[in-house]
Amino acid sequence: MDTDDLFDFPIGMPLAARMRPRELKEVYGQLEVLGPNTVLGQLLSGDSDTLAQIPSLILYGPPGTGKTTIARLLARQMNRRFIEVSAINSSIADLRAAMQNSMADIRNGKSAAIVFIDEIHRFSRVQQESLLKAVEDGEIVLVGATTENPSFALTSAILSRSSVIDLFPLSSLDLVSILNLALEDERGLGGAISAPEGVLELIANLSSGDARKALTVLETAVMGAQRTKSDKITVEHVESALNKALNRYDSNGDQHYDIISAFIKSVRGSDVDAALHWLARMIVGGEDPRFIARRLVILAAEDIGLADPNALVIANSAMQIVAQIGMPEGRIPLASTTIYLSLAPKSNRAYLAIDNAISEVETGLTPSVPSHLRSAAIGKDPSYVYPHDLDSGISNQSYVPVEAVRTYYKPKEIGFETTLAERLKRVIAILRRKL
């Protein structure tokens, strides 16, 4: 694609494509990476020499946040050829062709082309690393766009040769500004139809920070208004275009990991309403309910533990129930368990105790088993004291060699562990050990 054609559009092109920003001042949001004091902002504003060295970039962010726009603006401002490649349907041969075109420009005294690879995370390791030499030798300027975390989706070799730029969902205020521009600009609707501010805010709220989605909903709502011979978009037109918010959730991508992380941290933090929000996001997004239930079981053991021993029982029961009844009914035991675990007292002392013990063993604390504790091959070891023969039910004999005496379990003064802490003090007094 030639740079001069980047911002041309034929009749019938979707509104979102027609409204793609042509210069930096038309870009809304992303001030963290496009502000006047940022490298990208200076490159795109014309404050830098067009012959300036451009670093290879990985633009990471959700859909509709400006990744393709930034790449195109960069090519236009720096007067470089723009070669667009989609990782979904391109091969190594396509990459070689792009690199050859860039080399032809260099031989003709021009700057290296910007090779924009959309969905770069979909390239295999071999495809990604086929770019390394060209990137390293300055034969191309790589600009990759990805919705997946580059740390996981891209090879370390590509990452070491690129700067990762994080882009974020646009605010509702930014989306409303974009929608207003689309209503008035000649590339958009040219003032032929209007929309009350509240209607535009509704579209923005339904679009989850995605400018492309917002413009698509606006365009669909306009078609609805035209069918009713109205020169004004109403809430009804918007609702017919998209009656529920776009749920940005990829059960195999970043959202899978980020939202389950937010869910677990909300339960651990005892914020029941936040936990229910993230649970709803996963349910609506089609997450495997068995995965959610398994994570609740782990949380019950790790973060609640003996502060409420019943938590693990409830979580395990929910896991079995969800596996048996499936969805949508499974949402109910998942919600009940989420609420119970969120409000339960929290203690990770059992988790810390076993991990500390394991760490000691792994670093060499492995003394022999004392003779009175061994499994006797013939008869009973006379030095072993049977606790049930004592009124207290506790024998003060040693249960571990002296060199292995440690205090691993330190109960937390919360929930049921308060009871365990009191009992532990009495037991230790009999065992003649100290906390």
C-alpha positions in Angstrom: 0.0 0.0 0.0 1.5 3.4 -1.0 1.6 6.0 1.7 -0.2 8.5 -0.5 -3.3 6.2 -0.6 -3.4 5.6 3.2 -6.2 8.0 3.9 -8.2 7.8 0.7 -11.6 6.0 0.8 -14.1 4.9 -1.8 -17.8 5.5 -1.6 -19.4 2.9 0.7 -16.5 2.5 3.1 -17.7 2.0 6.7 -17.9 5.1 8.9 -15.1 3.9 11.2 -12.7 3.6 8.2 -13.7 7.0 6.8 -13.1 8.7 10.2 -9.7 7.3 10.7 -7.5 10.2 11.9 -5.4 11.9 9.3 -3.1 13.8 11.6 -2.2 13.8 15.3 -4.7 16.5 16.3 -7.5 14.2 15.2 -6.4 11.4 17.6 -8.3 11.3 20.9 -7.0 9.7 24.0 -3.6 7.9 24.5 -1.9 11.0 25.9 0.5 8.7 27.8 2.1 7.7 24.5 1.1 10.5 22.1 1.6 13.5 24.4 3.9 16.4 23.4 6.8 15.1 25.6 6.7 11.5 24.2 8.8 10.1 21.4 5.8 9.0 19.4 4.1 12.4 19.9 7.1 14.3 18.6 7.4 12.0 15.6 3.8 12.3 14.7 3.6 16.1 15.3 6.3 16.9 12.8 8.7 18.0 15.5 11.2 15.4 14.4 13.3 15.3 11.2 11.7 13.0 8.6 15.0 11.2 8.3 15.1 10.5 12.0 15.6 6.9 13.1 12.3 5.3 14.0 12.5 2.4 16.5 10.7 -0.8 15.8 7.5 -0.8 17.8 5.0 -3.2 19.2 1.6 -1.5 19.8 -0.2 -3.5 22.5 -3.9 -2.8 23.3 -7.5 -3.8 22.9 -9.4 -3.4 19.6 -10.4 0.1 18.5 -7.6 2.0 20.5 -5.7 3.3 17.5 -2.9 0.8 16.7 -3.4 0.8 12.9 -4.0 4.6 12.9 -0.7 5.3 14.7 1.2 3.1 12.3 -0.3 4.9 9.3 0.2 8.4 10.7 3.8 7.5 11.4 4.4 6.4 7.8 2.7 9.5 6.4 4.5 12.0 8.8 7.9 10.3 8.2 7.4 10.0 4.5 8.0 6.3 4.4 6.4 3.5 2.4 3.7 1.7 4.4 3.4 -2.0 3.9 0.6 -3.7 5.7 0.7 -7.4 6.4 -2.0 -9.4 8.3 -0.6 -12.2 10.4 -3.9 -14.1 9.9 -3.4 -14.9 6.3 0.2 -14.1 5.5 3.3 -16.3 5.1 7.0 -16.0 5.2 6.9 -15.4 1.5 4.8 -12.3 2.1 7.3 -11.0 4.7 10.2 -11.6 2.3 8.3 -9.5 -0.4 7.8 -6.7 2.1 11.5 -6.7 3.0 12.5 -6.7 -0.6 10.3 -3.7 -1.3 11.8 -1.9 1.6 15.3 -2.7 0.4 14.4 -1.4 -3.1 13.4 2.0 -1.4 16.8 2.1 0.4 18.7 1.4 -2.8 16.8 4.3 -4.4 17.9 6.7 -1.6 14.7 6.5 0.4 14.2 5.5 4.0 13.3 2.0 5.1 9.6 1.2 4.8 7.3 0.7 7.8 6.1 -2.9 7.8 2.9 -3.0 9.8 2.0 -6.5 11.0 -1.5 -6.6 12.3 -2.2 -9.4 14.9 1.5 -10.1 15.0 0.9 -12.5 18.0 -0.6 -15.0 15.5 2.7 -15.4 13.7 4.6 -18.6 14.7 8.0 -18.3 16.3 9.7 -19.1 12.9 7.7 -16.3 11.2 8.5 -13.8 13.9 12.2 -14.6 13.9 12.3 -14.4 10.1 12.1 -10.6 10.6 15.0 -10.4 13.0 17.9 -9.7 10.6 15.9 -7.0 8.6 14.9 -5.3 11.9 18.4 -5.5 13.3 20.1 -4.2 10.1 17.6 -1.4 9.7 16.2 -2.8 6.4 12.6 -2.3 7.7 10.9 -0.5 10.6 8.7 -3.1 12.2 5.4 -1.9 13.7 3.5 -4.8 15.1 -0.1 -4.6 16.5 -1.3 -7.1 19.1 -4.2 -7.5 21.5 -2.2 -10.2 23.4 0.4 -9.5 26.1 3.7 -9.3 24.2 5.6 -10.9 27.0 3.7 -14.1 26.4 2.7 -13.8 22.7 6.0 -12.7 21.1 9.5 -14.1 21.1 12.1 -12.6 23.4 14.2 -11.9 20.3 11.5 -9.7 18.8 10.9 -8.0 22.1 14.6 -7.2 22.6 14.6 -5.3 19.3 11.4 -3.4 19.7 9.8 -0.8 22.0 6.5 -2.0 23.5 3.8 0.8 23.6 0.8 0.2 25.8 -2.5 1.5 24.5 -5.6 1.7 26.6 -9.4 1.7 26.1 -10.6 5.2 25.3 -12.6 7.1 27.9 -16.3 7.7 27.3 -15.4 11.4 27.0 -13.0 10.7 24.2 -15.6 8.4 22.4 -18.2 11.2 22.6 -15.8 13.6 21.0 -15.1 11.1 18.2 -18.8 10.6 17.7 -19.5 14.3 17.5 -16.7 14.7 14.9 -18.3 11.9 12.9 -21.7 13.6 12.9 -20.3 16.9 11.7 -17.2 16.0 9.5 -17.7 15.8 5.7 -16.0 12.4 5.8 -18.6 11.2 8.2 -22.3 12.3 8.2 -21.7 15.9 7.3 -24.2 17.4 9.7 -27.1 15.5 8.0 -28.3 14.0 11.2 -28.0 15.0 14.9 -27.9 13.2 18.2 -28.6 14.5 21.7 -25.5 14.3 24.0 -27.1 11.7 26.2 -27.5 9.4 23.1 -23.8 9.7 22.3 -22.9 9.0 25.9 -25.1 5.8 25.7 -23.2 4.7 22.6 -19.9 5.4 24.3 -20.8 3.5 27.4 -21.9 0.5 25.3 -18.7 0.4 23.3 -16.2 -0.4 26.2 -13.5 2.0 25.0 -13.5 0.8 21.4 -13.7 3.7 18.9 -14.4 1.4 16.0 -17.3 -0.2 17.8 -18.7 3.2 18.8 -18.6 4.4 15.2 -20.2 1.2 14.0 -23.0 1.5 16.5 -23.5 5.1 15.4 -23.6 4.2 11.8 -26.2 1.4 12.4 -28.3 3.8 14.6 -28.2 6.4 11.7 -29.5 3.8 9.3 -32.3 3.1 11.8 -33.1 6.8 12.0 -33.2 7.1 8.2 -35.6 4.2 8.0 -38.0 6.1 10.3 -37.5 9.3 8.3 -36.0 11.0 11.4 -33.2 13.5 11.3 -32.3 12.8 14.9 -30.9 9.6 16.5 -32.8 8.4 19.6 -32.1 6.0 22.3 -34.4 3.5 20.6 -32.3 3.6 17.4 -29.2 2.9 19.5 -30.8 0.1 21.4 -31.9 -1.6 18.2 -28.3 -1.3 16.9 -26.7 -2.8 20.1 -28.9 -3.6 23.1 -26.1 -4.6 25.4 -22.6 -3.5 26.1 -19.7 -5.1 24.2 -18.2 -7.6 26.6 -14.5 -7.6 25.8 -13.5 -11.1 26.8 -11.3 -13.6 25.1 -11.4 -17.0 26.9 -8.0 -17.9 25.4 -6.2 -14.5 25.6 -5.2 -11.8 28.0 -8.8 -11.2 29.3 -8.9 -14.8 30.4 -5.9 -14.2 32.7 -6.5 -10.6 33.7 -10.2 -11.0 34.7 -9.7 -14.2 36.6 -6.8 -12.5 38.4 -9.0 -9.5 39.2 -11.8 -11.9 40.4 -9.5 -13.9 42.7 -7.9 -10.7 44.1 -11.4 -9.2 44.8 -12.5 -12.3 46.7 -9.2 -12.3 48.6 -9.7 -8.6 49.3 -13.3 -9.3 50.7 -14.9 -7.0 48.1 -18.0 -9.1 47.3 -19.5 -6.7 44.8 -16.3 -6.3 42.8 -15.9 -10.1 42.8 -19.5 -10.5 41.5 -18.7 -8.0 38.7 -15.7 -10.0 37.5 -17.7 -13.2 37.8 -20.4 -11.7 35.6 -17.8 -10.7 33.1 -16.5 -14.2 32.8 -20.0 -15.7 32.6 -21.2 -13.4 29.9 -17.8 -13.9 28.1 -18.4 -17.7 28.0 -15.6 -18.7 30.3 -15.5 -22.4 31.3 -17.4 -22.5 34.6 -15.4 -25.4 35.8 -12.2 -23.3 35.5 -13.8 -20.6 37.7 -14.9 -23.3 40.3 -11.4 -24.8 40.4 -9.9 -21.4 41.1 -12.4 -20.9 44.0 -11.3 -24.2 45.5 -7.7 -23.1 45.3 -8.5 -19.8 46.9 -10.5 -21.4 49.7 -7.5 -23.5 50.6 -4.8 -20.8 50.1 -6.4 -17.6 51.3 -9.1 -18.7 53.8 -7.6 -21.9 55.0 -8.3 -22.7 58.7 -9.9 -19.3 59.4 -13.0 -21.0 58.1 -12.5 -24.7 57.3 -16.0 -24.8 55.9 -15.0 -22.6 53.0 -13.1 -25.4 51.3 -16.0 -27.8 51.7 -18.4 -25.3 50.1 -16.0 -24.5 47.3 -15.4 -28.2 46.5 -19.2 -28.8 46.6 -19.7 -25.9 44.1 -17.1 -27.4 41.8 -18.9 -30.7 41.7 -22.3 -29.1 41.3 -21.2 -26.9 38.4 -19.6 -29.9 36.7 -22.9 -31.8 37.0 -25.5 -29.1 36.1 -23.5 -26.9 33.7 -24.7 -23.5 32.7 -26.7 -21.3 32.9 -27.8 -22.8 36.2 -24.2 -23.1 37.3 -24.0 -19.4 37.7 -26.0 -19.6 40.9 -23.7 -21.9 43.0 -20.8 -19.9 41.6 -22.3 -16.7 42.8 -23.2 -18.2 46.2 -19.7 -19.5 46.7 -18.1 -16.3 45.6 -20.2 -14.4 48.1 -19.4 -16.8 50.9 -15.6 -16.8 50.2 -15.5 -13.0 49.8 -17.1 -12.5 53.3 -15.2 -15.4 55.0 -12.3 -14.5 57.3 -8.9 -14.8 55.5 -5.8 -16.6 56.6 -3.0 -18.0 54.5 -1.1 -19.5 57.5 -1.6 -23.1 56.5 -0.4 -22.3 52.9 2.7 -20.6 54.4 3.3 -23.4 56.8 3.5 -26.2 54.2 5.6 -24.0 51.8 8.1 -23.2 54.6 8.3 -26.9 55.5 8.8 -27.9 51.9 11.5 -25.2 51.4 13.4 -26.6 54.5 13.3 -30.1 53.1 14.4 -29.0 49.6 17.4 -27.3 51.1 18.6 -30.4 52.9 16.7 -30.7 56.2 16.1 -34.5 56.0 17.2 -36.2 59.3 16.5 -39.8 59.9 13.2 -40.8 61.5 13.7 -41.4 65.3 13.5 -45.1 66.2 10.4 -44.7 68.3 8.5 -43.2 65.4 9.4 -45.8 62.8 7.1 -48.5 61.5 8.3 -51.4 63.6 9.0 -54.6 61.6 8.4 -56.8 64.6 6.2 -55.7 67.4 5.8 -52.3 69.0 8.8 -50.1 69.9 8.7 -49.9 73.7 9.9 -46.3 73.8 6.9 -45.1 71.8 4.2 -43.5 74.1 0.7 -44.1 72.8 -1.2 -40.7 73.3 -4.5 -42.4 73.8 -3.2 -44.0 77.0 -2.8 -40.6 78.6 -5.6 -38.5 80.0 -4.5 -35.4 78.1 -4.3 -37.4 74.8 -0.9 -35.7 74.2 2.5 -37.2 74.8 5.5 -35.0 75.4 7.8 -37.4 73.5 9.8 -35.9 70.6 8.3 -36.2 67.2 11.2 -34.9 65.1 15.0 -34.8 65.7 16.3 -31.8 67.6 18.0 -30.4 64.5 14.7 -30.4 62.6 12.6 -28.6 65.3 10.9 -25.6 63.6 7.8 -23.6 64.0 6.0 -23.6 60.7 2.3 -23.0 61.6 1.6 -19.7 63.2 -2.2 -19.3 63.4 -3.8 -16.0 62.7 -6.1 -14.5 65.3 -9.1 -14.5 63.0 -12.1 -16.7 62.5 -11.8 -20.4 63.5 -8.0 -20.0 63.7 -8.5 -18.0 66.9 -9.7 -21.3 68.4 -6.8 -23.2 66.9 -4.4 -20.6 68.3 -5.6 -21.2 71.8 -5.5 -24.9 71.5 -2.0 -24.8 70.0 -0.8 -22.9 73.1 -2.1 -25.6 75.3 -0.6 -28.4 73.2 2.8 -26.7 73.1 2.8 -26.3 76.8 2.4 -30.1 77.1 5.0 -30.8 74.4 7.3 -28.4 76.2 7.9 -26.4 73.0 7.6 -22.7 72.5 6.1 -20.8 69.6 
